[in-house]
């Protein structure tokens, strides 16, 4: 799995008076370890020596501690004493310990111990030096696709282990993704975890963080593995674009958007982003949970498949929303997040040097000024009156010109006009604004009249005066808020995906079925069906034809040539297995076929044939004189079938009079030996 050795951290741990160490605590705030704390210096439970305070959260405080028995550094998560009196909080706290302790996975923050000491309830946890994904996004903005996938894959591996163990995290967000200084990625804070089969409606509130809640969590208060899939889709969108997909002035507005608006494709924010990443985000964040991958393992499979389809250039493309860090990543594909961020020097190292340079520039200007007067020969007498008048006139002209220039600059010179960018693509509009010396900000809105990806409006409006270097906010169209699902029947799969994308929809899950009417590789139907209205960006499931079914003929016992001819004439391919087996069939004939006769395959599928080495010859046991039961057992144990010949006189007999193959001779294993009974 990628991520462990390839992901570095942009904020290294700081030793000394400050700590920037992240462990499994919700929304932790880094604090000064020099502050007085009653637990610092104390030994909890006679074992854990508290050395310093790392961070404070809403439910607990996290300390750096030493396990005096095992002599190892760890993190102690101690519940606030005011909450320890609440049984429900203590139960949830202990549940976290038990849940995570069951997940022995390298990408899950490990829990070592849980206990109490007086009024203190604590967890002893793995100590992770590094930062959170939130810190990375804050410092770096949007990430390159390679970095985003390198972080997402170990996160999904951790959640997949939880899902397969029967748990749902329910609070996935960048704050709970830890990136160690050694590049390891770990998922933290299983404080909201629940067993999959015990999740029910909440009665008072919805647990989780509003920006990452799935619609069913908001509407019904229920959660299964697919709510973690939804949250991971939102986190991937945020890594690729540098921003959350839904925003608002209040949590209620964000919740409303989760319920009524699909997550837009990240390429709407980051032009040129590959379609595979749009499809990943769209599938993971589908508002209908039935359309999403059923758990993190299934989503991880989609991620690996999408990565395999991307080129190195696509994976390493730097998004426009990436923040400048001063770190040159050219050619560096082994460290997804550089370990340090270089800060540009804002002040000169030697101020005197810079002042001297400025003075030198000033003196050069004075020497080349066209208003400088040439030296006057002392022997020549020049009348003073007219000279003074000329100087006064020149000064007056210069004053008028200076005042005019100042008035012009104040009224017009420092302004420019917003260029005409309506109906242009986002890239064209940004280029036009840049040529005018203006920055661009982008937001998105639905439009029934403006094509998806084109500019709906600008603020300030087109032609308005704006100061140089100010920003213009562009509103980019997401297309119609609702669009009709196109009729894709008879389209090749790749073409159907293009049509959906052009119409503002996304291709969802692709399933394949046999069809007598539709050619292999072409669309049979969609779900929802053609003509149904759906929100822009919705994923549409596609059913593709596998062609007419071919019934596999029976070819065992035939020669290889005859079997191959019959299978190929049915439209199937033939593969000969490398090994041969003993069978009832003669040497060189087909002993086995896979799939077996009667199975339905698509034309062009392969049937594997195993060739017979002939029957295996086995020594026949001598059973003459034995009881019938003993004789049958001896012959069957040797690999033979048994046929009884009782005749008229042997109806009530119990001894073997003779056998069809004498004892000691060899016969094909599996053949029938007839015994005569008297």
N, C-alpha and C positions, 0 to 999 in steps of 0.2 A: 504493500500500500504506500502511495506517495505521501509526503507531508512531513514525516518524522525528521528526516535529515535534510529536507529541501526547503523547509520553511524557517526563515530566521525571524528576528523580531526587531522592530524599529525603535523599541525602548528597552534598553538593557536594564538589568537590576542595578540599583544604586546602593552601595554599601555606606555605612556611616550613620548619620543622623536622619536620613530619609530612606524610606523603603518603597520600591515600586514593584512589589511582589504581588502577584494575583493568585488567589486560591478560590475554592468554591464558596463564595459568599455573594449574596444578591446585591447588585449595585453598590459595590464597595467604594469607599472614598479613602484615598491615600492620606495618611495622617503623619504628623511629626512624632517619631518615637521618643522624643525627649519629653513629651507631655506626661504629666503624672497620671498613673493608672494603678488602681489597687491590686491588679493581678500581676503586673510586671515585677519580676523578682520572686514570685511565689511559686511553690511546687504544688501542682494540682494532683489530687488522688495519690500523693506520695510518689509520683512517677514523672510528671511532665513539668519541667522547669520553664516558666514563661520568661523569655528574654526581651521581647519587644513587641509593641503593638504595630500591626501592619495596616489594618483598614477597619472601618466601621460600616456596617450595613443596617438596614431597617430592622432585622431580626437578630443579628449576632455581630460580635466583634471577632476579628481574626488576629491571632498572635503568632509570632515566630517562637517556637519552643524547642526544647531538647528532651528527647526521650532518654532519661537517665539510665534506664535498664539496658536499652539497645544502643545507646550512644549515637543517635541519629537525629538530624534536624527534621522537624515536621511543622505542620501548621495546625494550630488549635482553633477551632471555630466554637466560640463560647456564646450561648444564648444570653441575651440581656436578662438580668435577674428579674426585671419587672414583668417579662413575658414568661419566665419559668413557672410562675404561679398559675398560668393558664394551661389546663390539661391538653387542650386541642393543639396549642403551639408545641408543647413538649412531645406529643404524639407525632406530629408532623416532622419534628426535628429528628426523633429517633427513627421514624420511617425512612428518612433520607439515608441514615447510616446503614440500615438493613438492606435497603434497595441497592445502593451503590456497592455495598460489600459483596453482593451476589454477582456483580458485573466485573469479572476478571478480564479486563480488556485494556490494552496499552493506550487507548485514546480516551479513557475515562479516568478522572481524578480518583485515586484510590483512597478508600477509608480504612484506617488501621484499627481504630478503637472507638468506643462510645462509653460514656460514663457520667457520673455526677460527683460533685464534691461540695457538700453543703447546698447552697442555693445556686451553684453553678452547674449547668448541663452543657456538656462539651462533646465535640467530635475531634478525634485525632486523624488528620488527613495528610496526604502527600503534599510536600512543599514544592511549589512550582515558581521558579524565578523567571520572570518575563513580563508579558503584557497580555491584554485582551484584544480580540479582533476589533472591538470598538476603538481602542487606542490606535490600532493600525489604520482604520478607516479615517479617524480624526486627523492623523498625521499625513496619510498618503492619498486620501480621496478615493476615487475609483481605482481598482486594481486591474492589472493585465489579466486576461482570461486564464493564462497558465497559473498565476498566483491564486486566483479565485478558486479554480478547480483543485489545486494542491491543498487548499485549506478545507474545501467542502468535502473531499473524499474521506479523510480521516474522521471528520465530524459524522458523516453518514455511517461509517464503519462502527463508530461508538454507539450511535443511535440504533443501528441495525442489531447490535448485540443486545441492547436493552429491549427492543421490540421482540426479538426472538426469545428473550427470557420472560416475556409477558408484561413489559412495562412501557409506559408512555411518559416522556419527559415533561411535555406541556408548557415549557417556558424557554424554548430555544430562541436565542437572540445573540448578537455579537458580544454582549457582556459576558455570556456564559461559554464563549469559545476562547480558551487560553492558548497562547503561543509561547512556548518556553524559549529561553535564550539559545537552547540547542536545536531549536526548530521543531520540536515535538508539538503536535496539536492535540489538545485534550478538551473534552466536554465536561463542564462543571455544573454544580448546583442542581442536584436532583431533588430539591426540597419540595417540588410540586408533583413528584412522580406518583403514579397510581398504577395498580395492576390493570391490565387491559380489560379483564372480565369483571372488574368492580367499579369502573367509571360510570357514574350516574349523573343526573342533573344536579347542578349546584343550586342551592336554595337562596343564597344571599348575594353572591357575587361571582364574577367570572375570574378564575385564576389565570395568571399569565400577563403579558405585556401587550398593550393595545395594538402596537404596530405590527405584531407578529401573530395575532389571533386568527384562527380559521373561522369562516362564517358560521359553521355549526357550533363552535364554542360560544360565539356571541348570541346566536339565535336560540339555541336549545340548551346550552350549558353542558353539552356532551363532548367527549373527546376519545378518540382511539389513535392508532399509530399514524393515521393520515393527517392529524393536526400538526405533528412534528414534521411531516413531509411538506405541508403548507408553509410552516415557519422557515424551513430550510430554503424553500423557493424564494421567500421574501429576502432572506439573508443573501442568497446568491444574487438577486436583483440589486441589492444594496452594494455588494462587492463590485459588481460590474459597472454600476452607474455612479456610485458615491452618494446616493440618496435613497430614502425610503420611497416605496411606490405610492403610498397614500399619506397625505398630510392634511392638517386642518388646524383651526384655532383652538379646538378643544378635543378631548378624547372622544366625545360623542360623534364629532364629525368624522374622525378616523374610523370608528366602528361602523358608521353608516356606509362609508366607502367600501369597507371590507364586504359588507352585505350586498351592495348594489353596483359595484364597479369592479371589473376584472383588473388584475395587475397588468399594466401595459408591457409590451415587449421591450426589453432593455435597449434594443437597437433604435427605438424611438428617441432615446436620450443619447446613445453612443452610436452615431452613424457608422455603418460598415461592420457592426458586430455580426458574427456568423449566425445564420438561421438556426443552427443546432442549439445555440445558447438561448435564443428566443423560445425555441420549442421546449427546452428543459424548464425554463421559468414558467412558461404557460401551462405545461402539464402539471408541475408541482403545485402551482397556486390556483388550479381550477377551483371555482367556487363550488362546483358539484363534487363532493368527495369521491363519488364513484369513478370519476374520470382520472383522479390522481393515482400514482403508484400506491399499492396497498401498504407499503412500509418503507423504511429507510434502505433496506437491502435492495428492494426493487428499484428505488430511485438511484442508488449507487450504480446499479447495472446500466441505467439510462445514461448516467454521467460518464461512465467509462466508454460506452458506445459513442457518445457525442464527442469525447476527447479524441477517440481514434479517428474520427472523420475530419479533424481540424489540422491545418498545416501549421508548421512552426511559426510562420509569419502571422497567422491568425491568433495563435496562442500568445505571442509576444507583442501584439499590437498595444501601444500605449494609448489609453482612452484620453479624450480631451479634458475630462474631469479630474485626471490625476494631478495631484498637487506637486509642485516642484520641490525636490528634496535636496538637490545638489549632489546626488549620488548618480554616478554614471553606470547604468545597467547594461550598457552595450556589450553584447557577447556573453552576459552572465545569465545562464539559465539554470544554475544549480541552487541559487539562493533566491527564493521567491520574494521574501521580504528582507531587504538589506538590514544588517545588524545595526547600523547607525545612520542617522540622518545628518548630513553636513549642513551647517547653518551659514548662509552667505554673510560675509563681513559687511556690516552696515556702516562702520566708522573707520577712518584711516588709522593705520598703525602709528604713523608719525604725523601729528597734526602740524608741527612746524614745517615739515616738508611740503604738505599740501598748501599751507599758507604761502610759502615761498613760491610755489608754482603759480598760485593765483596772482601774486604780485608781479611775477615775470610776465604773465599774460597781459596784465594791465599796462605795464610799461611798454610792451610791444604795441599795444593799441594806440598808446599816446604817441609813440614815435611815428606811426604810419597814418596818423589822423590827417585828413585832407584839409582841416581847418588850422593846422599848425603854420605859423608865420615864419618866413625865412629871416635869419639874422640881418640887421640893418647896419650898413657900413657907417662907422662913427664920423667919417669926414663929410657925410651928406646930411643936410638939414632938411627934414620933412615937416611941412606945416602940421601942427597938432589938431587944429579945428576940424578940417575935413575928415582926417583919419578917425577921430572920435565919432563923427557922424556916421561914417561907413560902418563902424563896429556896432553902433547902436541899431542901425537898420538890419544888419545881419542877425543880431541878437533877437530883434523883434520877429524877424522871419522865422528863426529857429524856434522861438517861443510859440508862435502860431502853429507851426508844423508839429511841434511836440504836443501841444494841447489837442490839435486835431487828431493826431495818432492815438493819443490817450482816449479821447472821446470815441474814436472808431473802435478801439480795442474793447472798451467797456461795453459799447452797444452792439458790436458785430464781430470783432476780431476773435474773441474767445469763444464764439458760438459757431456751430455748424447746423445743417438741417438733416433730419432723419431721412435717409434715402428711401426710395420706393422698394419695399421688400415683400409686399403682399403677394400671396400665391406662389412665391418662390420656395424652393426646398430649404430645409434648415441650413445646409452647408452653403448654398448660394447666398442666403440672407446674411449669414455670419461673415462670409468673405466680403460682401458689399459693405457691411458695417465696419469691418476692419479697415477697408480702404478709405473709409470716411473718418478714421481715427476713433471709432466708437467700439466699446465692448458690448457683448451680447449676453443676456440672461434668457433662459428658456423655461417655459412652463407649457403644459399640455391641456387641451380641451377637446371635447367631441364637436364635430361639425357635420351637418347634413349636406353642406354645399361645397366645402373646401376639401380637396383631396388629402388623404392621409399622408402626413409628413410635410405638408406645405404650411406656409405662414398664414394664420387667420387674421392676426392684428399685431400692432406694435404699440408699446407705451414707452415714451411719448409717441403720438400718432405720426403718420407719414407727413413730412414737410415741416414738422414742429422744430423750433429752435432748441438746441441742446448744447451744453458746454462740451468742448473738446474732451475726449477721454472719459466722458460719462458713459453709462450703460443704457442700452435699450432692451426692454423686456419683450421677447418674441413669444407669442402664443402659437404653438404648433398643433396642427389638427391630428387627432387620433382617428379621424374618419367618423362616420355616423355612430351614434351611441348604440344603436341597434342596426344590424344588417341581416339580410336574408341569406340563409345557407344556399350556396349555388348547387345546381344539379351537376354532379360530378360523374354520374354513371357513364361508363365507357371511356373515361379519361385514364391515361397512364398515370401511375402513382405519382411520379415526379411532377407531372403537369398539374395534377389535382392539388398538390401542395402549393405550387406557384399560384394557382387560381385563388385558393383560400387566403394566401398571404396578401395578394393584390386586393382582395375584398375586405381586408382588415380582420381576418380570422386566422386561427392557427390549426395546424394538423395535429390531431390527438393520437390516441392509440390506434395502431394498424393491426387488424386481424385478417387472416386469410381463410377462405372457404372454397370448396369445390363449386363449380358452376358449369352447367351444360351450355349456357347462353353467352357468357362473358369470357373473352380471351384471357389467358393467364397473364397476370401482371396489371390488369385493368380494374377500375373501381366497379364494384357491384352496387354498393349503397353507402350511405352516411348515416350517422346518428349524432344529432337529430337529422331528420330527413330534409330533402331539398324544399326550400320555401319557408322553413321555420325561421323565425326571427331570434337572433341571439345578440348579446352584447359584443361589441367590437373586442377582438383579442381572445374570444372564447375558443376553446379547443374542440375540434370536430373529429369524432372517431370515424375511421374509414375502414370499410371491409373490401378486401382486394381478392380477385379470383385466383385460385390455384389451377384453373382450367378444368376440363372434364376429368372425372375420376377414372383411373385404370384399375381393373380388378386383377390382382396378381394370380397368374395361372399356377397349377401344380406341376412342378418339374422334378421332384425327388424321384430317384430311380432311373432318370433319363441320362443319356450321355451328356457330357459338357457341351458338345457342339449342338445337339438338339435342344437342350435347355436354353442355351444362349440365343439361338435362333428364335425360339418361341417368345422369350422375354423381350427381345429387341423388336420383334414384330408387333408387340403390344405397346411399344413406345417407352419401354423402360431400359435403363442401363444395367449392365452386369458387372459385378466385381467378384473375383475368385479369391476366397479366403486363403491365407498363406499356409495354414496347417491343414492336415488331412485327419480323418477320424475313421475308426472301425465302425462298420454298420452292417445291417442285413443285406445291403446292396453290394453288387459286385465291385471289384476294384475299378476305379475310374469313373464310376457313375456318381450322380449327385446324391449325397447323403442327407444334406440339410439345406434349407433356404430361409433367408431372413430379409424382409417379412415373409410370413407364411402365406400359403395359398388362400385366396378369398379376401385378403386385405385390400383396401382401396388406397392407391397412391396417385400422385400427380404425374403427368407425363414428364419423363426426364428424370424421375427419381430412380434410385439405385437399389437393386436386389443383390444380396451377397450369397454366393453359392459355396458350400463346403463339400469337398470331394471325398469319396469313400476310399479307404485303403482295403476294402473287402471285409468280410466278417472275421472276427477274432476266433481262432480255433482253441477250444478248451477240452481238457481231458474229461471224459464222461465217468462219473462215479459208478462202481459196481453195486447195484441195489437188489440183485436177485436174492430171494430168500428173506429180504427185509419186509417189515410191515409197510402197508401202503403209505401211512403218514410219514414214517421215517424216510421212505424212498423219495416221496415227493419233496420233502424238506431238503434232502441231500442234493437232488437234481436242481431244484430252484436256487439253492444257495450257490451252486456252480454256474448259474446264469442261464439255465435251460427252462423252457416251458414243458409242462407234463400233460400227457393225454393218457387216460385210463382205458384199458380194453378188458372188460369183465366177461364178455361173452355170456352164454347161458349158464355155464357152470360156476362162473366167478361172481355171481350177483351177491353172494353172501360171504365171499372170501376176504382174507385180510393179508395175504402174502403175495409177493411179487414172484411170478413164475418165470418171466423172461423180460428183456428190454430190447427195444428196436435197435439201439446201438450198444454193442458190448462194452462192459466196463473196461477202462484202460485205453480205449480208442478215443480219438479226437473228433469233435463235431463243432460246427459254427455256434458261437455264443449267441443265445437268443433263439436257437432253433428248437423244435419240439421233439422230445423223447417219449415214445409210447411204451407204457409198461403193461404187461399182461398179468392179470390178477387171478388167483385160484382160491 
